[in-house]
Amino acid sequence: MLWSLIKIFLFFALIAAASFGALELLSMDGGMRIAIAGQEYSLTPLQVVIALVMLVIAVWIFLKLMGFLLATFRFLNGDETAISRYFDRNRERKGFQALADGMLALASGEGRLALAKAARADKYLDRPDLTNLLTAQAAEMAGDKGKAEEAYKRLLTEDRTRFVGVRGIMKQRLAAGETDKALALAKTAFALKPAHEETQDTLLKLQAQEADWKGARETLKAKLKHGSLPRDVHKRRDAVLALSEAKDVLAEDGGISAQERAIEANKLSPDLIPAAVMAARSYIAQGKPKYAARVISKAWTARPHPDLAGAFAEIVPDETPEKRIKRFKALTKYNPDNPETKLLLAELNIAAENFPEARRALGDLVETQGDARALTIMAAVERGEGASDTVVKGWLARALSAPRGPQWVCENCQHIHGEWTPTCDNCNALDTLAWKRPPQGEVQALSSAAMLPLIVGAVEDHSDAIDDADVVDAELADEGSERSG
């Protein structure tokens, strides 16, 4: 509406300006004399202007007429399309000019102007592959999703433009949150162009979201084949997908197939902690404790983790605390200076009621790390050595406000997870979880990093302090009783 008013205003302004100019020319003195073959012609200023305009128009008509006569001459000489090309050339010139203007408007962020230029280009050009694409992108920029989808659907009719149409509709479905339809379209786009990196990434992400681990592994293999993924990264992510596949199979039947997939995942990436734990338990179920110990030791060498210690304890579940300490030396000899190794040794000695040795194992962790797990272990040591309730309560009070230590944190969005998952629960990124300290010391209870894990069985005698401590709230009391079990 506003643009129509502006055009009307401009029209009247031009009429007024032309009228004013004509009146000025009429009121001017003098003029122009032209002598031709002994004849003189006197022209007023207004007549001179009109004559110049007529001359320009005559020259333009002459050039057009000469072009048409030339096309007619070629037609008479056997060029059957000469005349049609003459008229089409003008249309193409206007169409390509509109197309260029539309692309410039699109690059400038002027969606409505680009849409208008696309309509003009479509009027003059018989090039739907170009005009439909410009229309779709301009409509998206202008917020007209319906028009954009119609343009993308028109692109589906030709082989040359089918991929662009499928990709465009797929992105619309993703924006609308219709993941099922987006996944089907991503598969179609991948079949059309398997080397297209963006399509590979989109398909892989959607397959991971839908737990289609087998399909995701095929897509990952295609990324490696077409050079869009380094071999070492492919190996690691293939292990993540194999582990996820194993978990699904285990949830369904828990048979040999799940064990084989878990072992495969561990072989692909020995430092992947969940894969090592699952592979170790598979070997334990098969009666191969040595293989289980080997898998855990290799993973512990790369990155100590409480889950690995728990799986190592499951190899011989009914041993005495003293025998457990002796057997665990095969594990704790690796990465002896790692905080997780020190905490493990402290817990083992608490279970054996060797509290001075547990204190020595902790070393300076309480001062340098000061997380809730180390402080709770220190409270158990103090209780075991006969310290007063005031001392024990002091350690537990510090544990309440202390950070929980390393957790599964997404390196993409920093979201904290209670358990390892192949994809982030927050941003859906694949293989972004890392076992590390959260950036701001967020507090979250984790099952895998539990204080006093199951490998400590004799700390029950010292957990009474948690029940008696006035400063300990119900949540930490529940945690303490659960971990001491």
Buried (B, 14 or more C-beta within 10 A) or exposed (E): EEEEEEEEEEEEEEEEEEEEEEEEBEEEEEEEEEEEEEEEEEBBBBBBBBBEEEEEEEEEEEEEEEEEEEBEEBBEEEEEEBBEBBEBEEEBEBBBBBBEBBBEBBEEEBBBBBBBBBBBBBEBBEBBEBBBBBBBBBBBBBEBEEBBBBBBBBBBEEEEBBBBBBBBBBBBBBEEEBBEBBBBBBBBBBEBBBEBEEBBBBBBBBBBBEBBBEBBBBBBEBBBEEEBBEEEEBBBBBBBBBBBBBBBBBEEEEEEBBBBBBBBBBBBBBBBBBBBBBBBBBBBEEEBBEBBBBBBBBBBBBBBBBBBBBBBBBBEEEBEBEEBBEBBEBBBEBBEEBBBBBBBBBBBBBBBBBBEBBBEBBBEBBEEBBBBBBBBBBBBBBBBEEBEBEBBBBBBBBBBEBBBBBBBBBEBEBBBBBEBBBBBBBEBBBBBBEBEBBEEEBEBBBEBBBBBBBBBBBBEEBBBBBEEBEEBEEEBBEBBBBBBE
